[in-house]
Amino acid sequence: MLEAAEPVTSGFMFALGLVLGSFLNVCIYRLPRGKSIVSPGSACPRCGTPIAWYHNLPVVSWLALRGRCSSCGEGISLRYPLVELLSGAILLVLWRVYGPGWSFALAAAFALALVVLFFTDLDLQLLPDAITLPGFVTGIAVAWFNPFLGEGDWRRVWLAFAGAALGSGILWGLGAVYSRLRGVEAMGMGDVKMMAMVGAFTGPVGVVFTIFAASLVGAVVGVALVPLRGRSLQDTLPFGCFLAPAAMAALLIGRQAFQAYFGLFAPPG
């Protein structure tokens, strides 16, 4: 039945992702600034003119307006259609991989939350509590049904709590030690809360995978950017920008990666 509905269903998922991406743009701009994501409606940040619904269609309106406000001509960042396209691509790929079920629903919700966290941290070095705390609660609440935590209903719940404690505890501990040694804040509480959310969805294995991958990629990118930007390593990019994609990879392939790694040391036969 599902195959017979294709490619219509996939097209619908991509379109749904575009619409959700438009909403994510609202969250990315408003949540770090403490503004409501419900009201008022979208308006040009320069002239304050409300944006008509037909000028607020994902991607299409940006192209039709050539990236400018219809009232004052102020440029509209390319970020907006890119976030919409990214969200559409996420839903489409996850739908094609998992189809209907808990795997798709949880992976999609987790990924879209990470999109918001990536861009808010990139823009303002903030990881809004409005995403991380509900995300943590949601991860715990749905742990029983979370196939990414492995087999066994109660075991999944235990792994969700253990992952949240481990993720937040590691980052809090590292930040406290660094602050004591260097006298500067190394890890904000936003990162700690984000890792509690990540741990609730991915478990202890996902936490270790996320921190290792984010630290590795962050170090490589940071070192590469230092001579280009003339700044210290800690000022190049916020850590949340590396945690977000690493966390998504941890959810999807974290357990498999660990099994493959430890399988290298298993005795033959």
RAKALIN-V678073 format. One record per pair of residues at least 24 apart in sequence whose C-alpha atoms are under 10 Angstrom apart, sorted by the first residue. I is the first residue (numbers start at 1). J is the second residue. Records with the same first field share a line. If there is no record, write none. Layout:
I: J ; J
This chain:
2: 99 ; 100
6: 96
9: 92 ; 95 ; 96 ; 99
10: 91 ; 92 ; 93 ; 95 ; 96 ; 99
11: 88 ; 92
12: 88 ; 91 ; 92
13: 87 ; 88 ; 89 ; 90 ; 91 ; 92 ; 93 ; 94 ; 95 ; 96
14: 84 ; 85 ; 86 ; 87 ; 88 ; 89 ; 90 ; 91 ; 92 ; 93 ; 95
15: 58 ; 84 ; 85 ; 87 ; 88 ; 89 ; 91 ; 92
16: 84 ; 87 ; 88 ; 91 ; 92
17: 58 ; 83 ; 84 ; 85 ; 86 ; 87 ; 88 ; 89 ; 90 ; 91 ; 92 ; 108 ; 112
18: 57 ; 58 ; 59 ; 81 ; 82 ; 83 ; 84 ; 85 ; 86 ; 87 ; 88 ; 89 ; 90 ; 91
19: 56 ; 57 ; 58 ; 59 ; 84 ; 85 ; 87 ; 88
20: 58 ; 83 ; 84 ; 85 ; 87 ; 88 ; 91 ; 112
21: 58 ; 59 ; 80 ; 81 ; 82 ; 83 ; 84 ; 85 ; 86 ; 87 ; 88 ; 112 ; 115 ; 116
22: 56 ; 57 ; 58 ; 59 ; 80 ; 81 ; 82 ; 83 ; 84 ; 85 ; 87
23: 58 ; 83 ; 84
24: 80 ; 83 ; 84 ; 87 ; 112 ; 113 ; 115 ; 116 ; 119
25: 79 ; 80 ; 81 ; 82 ; 83 ; 84 ; 115 ; 116 ; 119 ; 120
26: 80 ; 116
27: 113 ; 116 ; 117 ; 119 ; 120 ; 128 ; 130 ; 131
28: 83 ; 115 ; 116 ; 117 ; 118 ; 119 ; 120 ; 121 ; 123 ; 124 ; 127 ; 128
29: 116 ; 119 ; 120 ; 123 ; 124
30: 120
31: 116 ; 120 ; 126 ; 127 ; 128 ; 129 ; 130 ; 131
32: 117 ; 120 ; 121 ; 123 ; 124 ; 125 ; 126 ; 127 ; 128 ; 129 ; 130
33: 120 ; 124 ; 126 ; 128
34: 128 ; 130
43: 69
44: 68 ; 69 ; 70 ; 71 ; 72 ; 73 ; 74 ; 75 ; 76
45: 69 ; 74 ; 76
46: 71 ; 72 ; 73 ; 74 ; 75
47: 71 ; 72 ; 73 ; 74
48: 72
57: 81
58: 82 ; 83 ; 84 ; 85
59: 83 ; 84 ; 85
79: 119
83: 115 ; 116 ; 119
86: 112 ; 115
87: 111 ; 112 ; 115
90: 115
94: 252
101: 147
102: 142 ; 145 ; 146 ; 147 ; 148
103: 145 ; 146 ; 147 ; 148 ; 252
105: 146
106: 138 ; 139 ; 142 ; 143 ; 145 ; 146 ; 147 ; 148 ; 201 ; 251
107: 146 ; 148 ; 201 ; 248 ; 251 ; 252
108: 248
109: 135 ; 138
110: 135 ; 138 ; 139 ; 197 ; 198 ; 201 ; 244 ; 247 ; 248 ; 251
111: 244 ; 245 ; 247 ; 248 ; 249 ; 251
112: 248
113: 244
114: 194 ; 198 ; 240 ; 241 ; 243 ; 244 ; 245 ; 246 ; 247 ; 248
115: 241 ; 244 ; 245 ; 248
116: 244
117: 190 ; 191 ; 194 ; 240 ; 241 ; 243 ; 244
118: 238 ; 239 ; 240 ; 241 ; 242 ; 243 ; 244 ; 245
119: 240 ; 241 ; 244
120: 238 ; 240 ; 241
121: 190 ; 191 ; 237 ; 238 ; 239 ; 240 ; 241 ; 244
122: 237 ; 238 ; 239 ; 240 ; 241
123: 237 ; 238
124: 238
125: 188 ; 190 ; 191 ; 237 ; 238 ; 239 ; 240 ; 241
126: 188 ; 189 ; 190 ; 191 ; 238 ; 240
127: 188 ; 189 ; 190 ; 191 ; 192 ; 193 ; 194 ; 240
128: 190 ; 191 ; 193 ; 194
129: 189 ; 190 ; 193 ; 194
131: 193 ; 194 ; 197
132: 190 ; 191 ; 192 ; 193 ; 194 ; 195 ; 196 ; 197 ; 198
133: 190 ; 193 ; 194 ; 196 ; 197
134: 197
135: 193 ; 194 ; 196 ; 197 ; 198 ; 200 ; 201
136: 160 ; 161 ; 164 ; 193 ; 194 ; 195 ; 196 ; 197 ; 198 ; 199 ; 200 ; 201
137: 196 ; 197 ; 200 ; 201
138: 197 ; 200 ; 201
139: 164 ; 196 ; 197 ; 198 ; 199 ; 200 ; 201 ; 202 ; 203
140: 164 ; 197 ; 199 ; 200 ; 201
141: 200 ; 201
142: 200 ; 201
143: 200 ; 201 ; 202 ; 203
146: 200 ; 201 ; 202
147: 201 ; 202 ; 251
148: 201 ; 202 ; 203 ; 206 ; 250 ; 251 ; 252 ; 253 ; 254 ; 255
149: 200 ; 201 ; 202 ; 203 ; 204 ; 205 ; 206 ; 251 ; 254 ; 255
150: 202 ; 203 ; 255
156: 200 ; 201 ; 202 ; 203
157: 200 ; 201 ; 203
158: 200 ; 203
159: 199 ; 200 ; 201 ; 202 ; 203 ; 204 ; 205
160: 196 ; 197 ; 198 ; 199 ; 200 ; 201 ; 202 ; 203 ; 204
161: 196 ; 197 ; 199 ; 200 ; 201 ; 203 ; 204
162: 196 ; 199 ; 200 ; 203 ; 204 ; 205 ; 207
163: 195 ; 196 ; 197 ; 198 ; 199 ; 200 ; 201 ; 202 ; 203 ; 204 ; 205 ; 206 ; 207 ; 208
164: 192 ; 193 ; 194 ; 195 ; 196 ; 197 ; 198 ; 199 ; 200 ; 201 ; 202 ; 203 ; 204 ; 207
165: 192 ; 195 ; 196 ; 197 ; 199 ; 200 ; 203 ; 204 ; 207
166: 195 ; 196 ; 199 ; 200 ; 203 ; 204 ; 205 ; 207 ; 208
167: 191 ; 192 ; 193 ; 194 ; 195 ; 196 ; 197 ; 198 ; 199 ; 200 ; 202 ; 203 ; 204 ; 205 ; 206 ; 207 ; 208 ; 210 ; 211
168: 192 ; 193 ; 194 ; 195 ; 196 ; 197 ; 198 ; 199 ; 207
169: 193 ; 195 ; 196
170: 195 ; 196 ; 207 ; 208 ; 211
171: 195 ; 196 ; 211
186: 234 ; 239
187: 238 ; 239
188: 239 ; 240
190: 240
191: 238 ; 239 ; 240 ; 243
192: 240
194: 240 ; 243 ; 244 ; 247
195: 240 ; 243 ; 244 ; 247
197: 247
198: 243 ; 244 ; 246 ; 247 ; 248 ; 250 ; 251
199: 247 ; 250 ; 251
201: 247 ; 248 ; 250 ; 251
202: 247 ; 248 ; 249 ; 250 ; 251 ; 252 ; 254 ; 255
203: 250 ; 251 ; 254 ; 255
204: 255
205: 250 ; 251 ; 254 ; 255 ; 256 ; 257 ; 258
206: 246 ; 247 ; 248 ; 249 ; 250 ; 251 ; 252 ; 253 ; 254 ; 255 ; 257 ; 258
207: 243 ; 246 ; 247 ; 250 ; 251 ; 254
208: 247 ; 250 ; 254 ; 258
209: 246 ; 247 ; 249 ; 250 ; 251 ; 253 ; 254 ; 255 ; 257 ; 258
210: 242 ; 243 ; 244 ; 245 ; 246 ; 247 ; 248 ; 249 ; 250 ; 251 ; 254
211: 239 ; 242 ; 243 ; 246 ; 247 ; 250
212: 243 ; 246
213: 242 ; 243 ; 245 ; 246 ; 247 ; 249 ; 250
214: 239 ; 240 ; 241 ; 242 ; 243 ; 244 ; 245 ; 246 ; 247
215: 239 ; 242 ; 243 ; 246
216: 242
217: 242 ; 243 ; 246
218: 242 ; 243
